[in-house]
Amino acid sequence: MARTAGRDLVAPFPHPSGARAPRIPKEFVPRHVAVVMDGNGRWANARGLPRIEGHRAGEKSLLDVVAGAVDVGVEYISAYAFSTENWKRSPEEVRFLMGFTQEVMRRQCDVMASWGVRIRWAGRRPKLWKSVINVLQEAEERTKHNDLCTLTMCVNYGGRAELADAAAAMARDAAAGTLDPRRVNEKTVQRYLYLADLPDVDLFLRSSGEQRTSNFMLWQAAYAEMVFLDEPWPDVDRRHLWRAVEEYARRDRRYGGALDTPQAAL
């Protein structure tokens, strides 16, 4: 049984199919996976349901994918939960997403904490509901000693916004005389990002058939391998993550040969 912060952990619940994580040497498992959870609305529309029902259905997918990340040894997973562009959606959908984010964190924080998952938040404070910030910060505080896997909830997040905010902060420090503009380099920029210690993205995973980054983790994903799924997010589970991890391992020139186990059946 794994331990973190001096306490025993429980293993994530097994997948209903009985599928198990592929056995891949640690050095070939992506350390950081960024996930664009796309297709909730289309999933709901295809079933004649309101868009919000797609978001509700996507909660189980997030929990299962995090479980799969723990199972296979992914250390960091970043989920694009609400983008800076999502404010353009209908007021009704925005209100639902604000409330739903709080509900998900309250329901699932303890579950993921028991697996050894640390929860963090990345995004802008302006416009974001104070109640949402409070719930995210509470989750951060409750899980801060966990170190098996880190889930970053990207709420009111945008890659361009993050870089603009970093540039503004550097400009303020330069004006104050605490930063020499002549010595600014890539490491300097990294220090001014929302989570400066977040490692680069190794695997960028997006559901629902779209093949674009949609302004997610632009700096961190500069050299990421891209895997795009046809399935909408509510139809995604840990087996899709495992297949993406297998694909990532195959693309690694150091790896070569076949994987230790067959691909997880879907």
C-alpha positions in Angstrom: 0.0 0.0 0.0 1.3 3.4 -0.9 1.9 6.1 1.7 2.1 9.9 1.5 2.6 12.5 4.3 3.0 9.6 6.8 -0.4 8.0 6.2 -1.7 5.0 4.2 -3.6 5.5 1.0 -6.3 3.6 -0.7 -6.1 2.4 -4.3 -8.5 4.0 -6.8 -11.6 2.0 -7.5 -11.1 -0.5 -10.3 -12.6 0.0 -13.7 -15.9 -1.9 -14.1 -14.5 -3.8 -17.1 -11.7 -5.2 -15.1 -9.1 -3.5 -17.3 -5.8 -2.8 -15.7 -3.1 -0.2 -16.4 -0.5 -1.3 -18.9 2.9 -2.0 -17.4 5.2 0.7 -18.8 8.6 1.5 -17.3 8.4 4.7 -15.3 10.8 6.6 -17.6 8.5 6.2 -20.5 5.3 7.3 -18.7 4.5 11.0 -19.3 5.1 12.9 -16.2 2.5 15.6 -17.0 -0.7 15.1 -19.0 -2.8 18.1 -20.0 -6.5 17.3 -20.7 -9.0 19.3 -22.7 -12.3 17.9 -21.7 -14.2 18.7 -24.9 -17.6 17.6 -26.2 -19.9 17.8 -23.1 -22.4 19.9 -25.0 -22.4 17.8 -28.1 -22.8 14.7 -26.1 -25.9 16.1 -24.5 -27.3 17.5 -27.7 -27.0 14.1 -29.4 -29.2 12.6 -26.7 -31.7 15.4 -26.7 -30.6 16.7 -23.3 -29.7 20.2 -22.1 -26.1 21.1 -22.4 -25.6 21.1 -18.6 -26.3 17.3 -18.5 -23.2 16.8 -20.6 -21.2 18.6 -17.9 -22.8 16.5 -15.2 -21.9 13.3 -17.1 -18.3 14.5 -17.5 -17.7 14.5 -13.8 -17.4 10.7 -13.7 -15.0 10.9 -16.6 -12.7 13.3 -14.8 -12.7 11.1 -11.7 -12.0 7.9 -13.7 -9.2 9.5 -15.7 -7.5 10.8 -12.5 -7.8 7.2 -11.1 -6.2 6.0 -14.3 -3.4 8.5 -13.9 -2.7 7.2 -10.4 -2.8 3.6 -11.6 -0.3 4.1 -14.5 2.1 6.5 -12.7 1.3 9.9 -14.2 2.6 12.5 -11.7 0.7 15.6 -12.9 -2.6 15.9 -14.7 -4.0 19.3 -15.6 -7.7 19.6 -16.5 -9.2 22.5 -18.6 -12.3 23.0 -16.5 -13.3 26.6 -17.4 -11.5 28.8 -19.9 -11.3 32.6 -20.0 -13.3 32.3 -23.2 -16.1 30.4 -21.5 -17.5 33.6 -20.1 -19.0 34.1 -23.6 -21.4 31.3 -23.1 -25.0 31.9 -22.0 -25.4 33.3 -18.5 -27.4 30.2 -17.5 -24.5 27.9 -18.5 -21.9 30.0 -16.8 -23.9 30.0 -13.6 -24.2 26.3 -13.8 -20.5 25.8 -14.4 -19.6 28.0 -11.5 -21.8 26.1 -9.1 -20.9 22.7 -10.6 -17.2 23.3 -10.1 -17.9 23.9 -6.4 -20.0 20.7 -6.2 -17.4 18.5 -7.9 -14.7 19.7 -5.6 -16.8 19.1 -2.5 -17.9 15.7 -3.7 -14.6 14.4 -5.0 -11.9 16.1 -2.9 -11.8 13.6 -0.1 -12.0 10.7 -2.6 -9.0 11.9 -4.5 -7.1 12.8 -1.3 -7.5 9.2 -0.1 -5.6 8.2 -3.3 -2.7 10.6 -2.6 -3.8 13.2 -5.1 -2.9 16.8 -4.5 -5.3 19.4 -5.9 -4.2 22.8 -7.1 -5.8 25.7 -9.0 -4.5 27.7 -11.9 -6.3 30.7 -13.4 -7.2 34.3 -13.1 -8.9 35.7 -10.0 -10.8 38.6 -11.7 -14.4 37.7 -12.7 -14.1 34.2 -11.1 -16.7 33.8 -8.3 -15.3 34.2 -4.8 -17.1 31.1 -3.7 -15.4 29.1 -6.4 -12.0 30.4 -5.4 -12.7 29.5 -1.8 -13.6 25.9 -2.6 -10.5 25.5 -4.8 -8.3 27.0 -2.1 -9.9 24.7 0.5 -9.1 21.7 -1.7 -5.6 22.9 -2.1 -5.1 23.3 1.7 -6.7 19.9 2.5 -4.5 18.0 0.0 -1.3 20.0 0.1 0.7 17.2 1.7 -0.2 14.6 -0.9 2.5 13.8 -3.4 1.5 10.8 -5.4 -0.2 12.7 -8.2 -1.2 16.4 -8.7 -4.4 17.4 -10.3 -4.4 21.0 -11.4 -7.9 22.4 -12.0 -7.6 25.1 -14.6 -10.6 27.4 -13.9 -10.8 30.8 -15.5 -7.6 29.9 -17.3 -6.2 30.8 -20.7 -2.7 30.3 -22.0 -2.5 33.8 -23.5 -4.0 35.3 -20.3 -1.3 33.5 -18.3 1.5 34.8 -20.5 0.0 38.3 -20.4 -0.3 38.2 -16.6 3.3 37.0 -16.4 4.5 39.9 -18.7 2.5 42.4 -16.6 4.0 41.1 -13.4 7.5 41.3 -14.8 6.9 44.8 -16.0 5.8 45.9 -12.6 8.9 44.4 -11.0 11.1 46.0 -13.6 9.5 49.4 -12.9 10.1 48.8 -9.2 13.7 47.9 -9.8 13.5 44.3 -8.5 13.9 42.8 -12.0 16.6 43.7 -14.6 14.9 43.6 -18.0 18.3 42.8 -19.6 18.4 39.5 -17.7 14.9 38.2 -18.6 15.0 34.8 -20.2 12.8 31.7 -20.4 13.5 30.7 -16.8 12.4 34.2 -15.7 9.1 33.8 -17.5 8.6 30.4 -15.9 8.9 31.9 -12.5 6.0 34.3 -13.2 3.5 31.7 -14.4 0.5 30.8 -12.3 2.2 27.7 -11.0 5.9 28.2 -11.5 6.8 24.7 -10.3 4.5 22.9 -12.7 6.6 20.8 -15.1 6.3 21.0 -18.9 3.5 19.0 -20.4 4.6 15.7 -21.9 1.2 14.5 -23.3 -1.6 16.7 -24.5 -4.9 14.9 -24.6 -8.1 16.2 -26.1 -11.5 14.5 -26.6 -14.3 14.9 -29.1 -12.4 15.0 -32.4 -11.1 18.6 -32.3 -7.4 18.8 -33.1 -6.3 22.1 -31.6 -5.0 23.4 -28.2 -7.7 26.0 -27.6 -5.4 28.3 -25.7 -4.5 25.7 -23.1 -1.0 25.5 -21.5 0.6 27.3 -24.4 3.9 27.7 -22.6 4.0 24.4 -20.8 2.9 22.3 -23.9 5.5 23.7 -26.3 7.0 20.3 -26.9 4.1 18.0 -25.9 3.1 15.0 -27.8 -0.5 15.4 -29.0 -3.2 12.7 -28.8 -6.7 13.4 -30.0 -9.7 11.2 -29.2 -12.9 11.0 -31.3 -15.1 10.3 -28.2 -16.8 13.2 -26.4 -15.6 13.7 -22.9 -18.5 12.0 -21.1 -17.6 8.8 -23.0 -13.9 8.9 -22.0 -12.5 6.9 -19.1 -9.1 5.7 -17.8 -8.7 3.2 -20.7 -8.5 6.1 -23.1 -5.8 7.7 -21.0 -3.9 4.4 -20.8 -4.0 4.1 -24.6 -2.7 7.6 -25.0 0.1 6.8 -22.5 0.9 3.7 -24.6 1.0 5.9 -27.7 3.3 8.3 -26.0 5.6 5.5 -25.0 5.7 4.2 -28.6 6.7 7.6 -29.9 9.6 7.7 -27.5 12.6 6.7 -29.7 14.3 5.2 -26.6 11.5 2.8 -26.0 11.1 0.6 -29.1 9.6 -2.8 -29.2 6.2 -3.9 -27.9 4.6 -2.9 -24.6 4.7 -5.4 -21.8 0.9 -5.9 -21.9 -1.7 -5.7 -24.6 -3.6 -2.4 -25.0 -6.4 -1.9 -22.6 -9.6 -3.1 -24.3 -12.2 -0.5 -25.0 
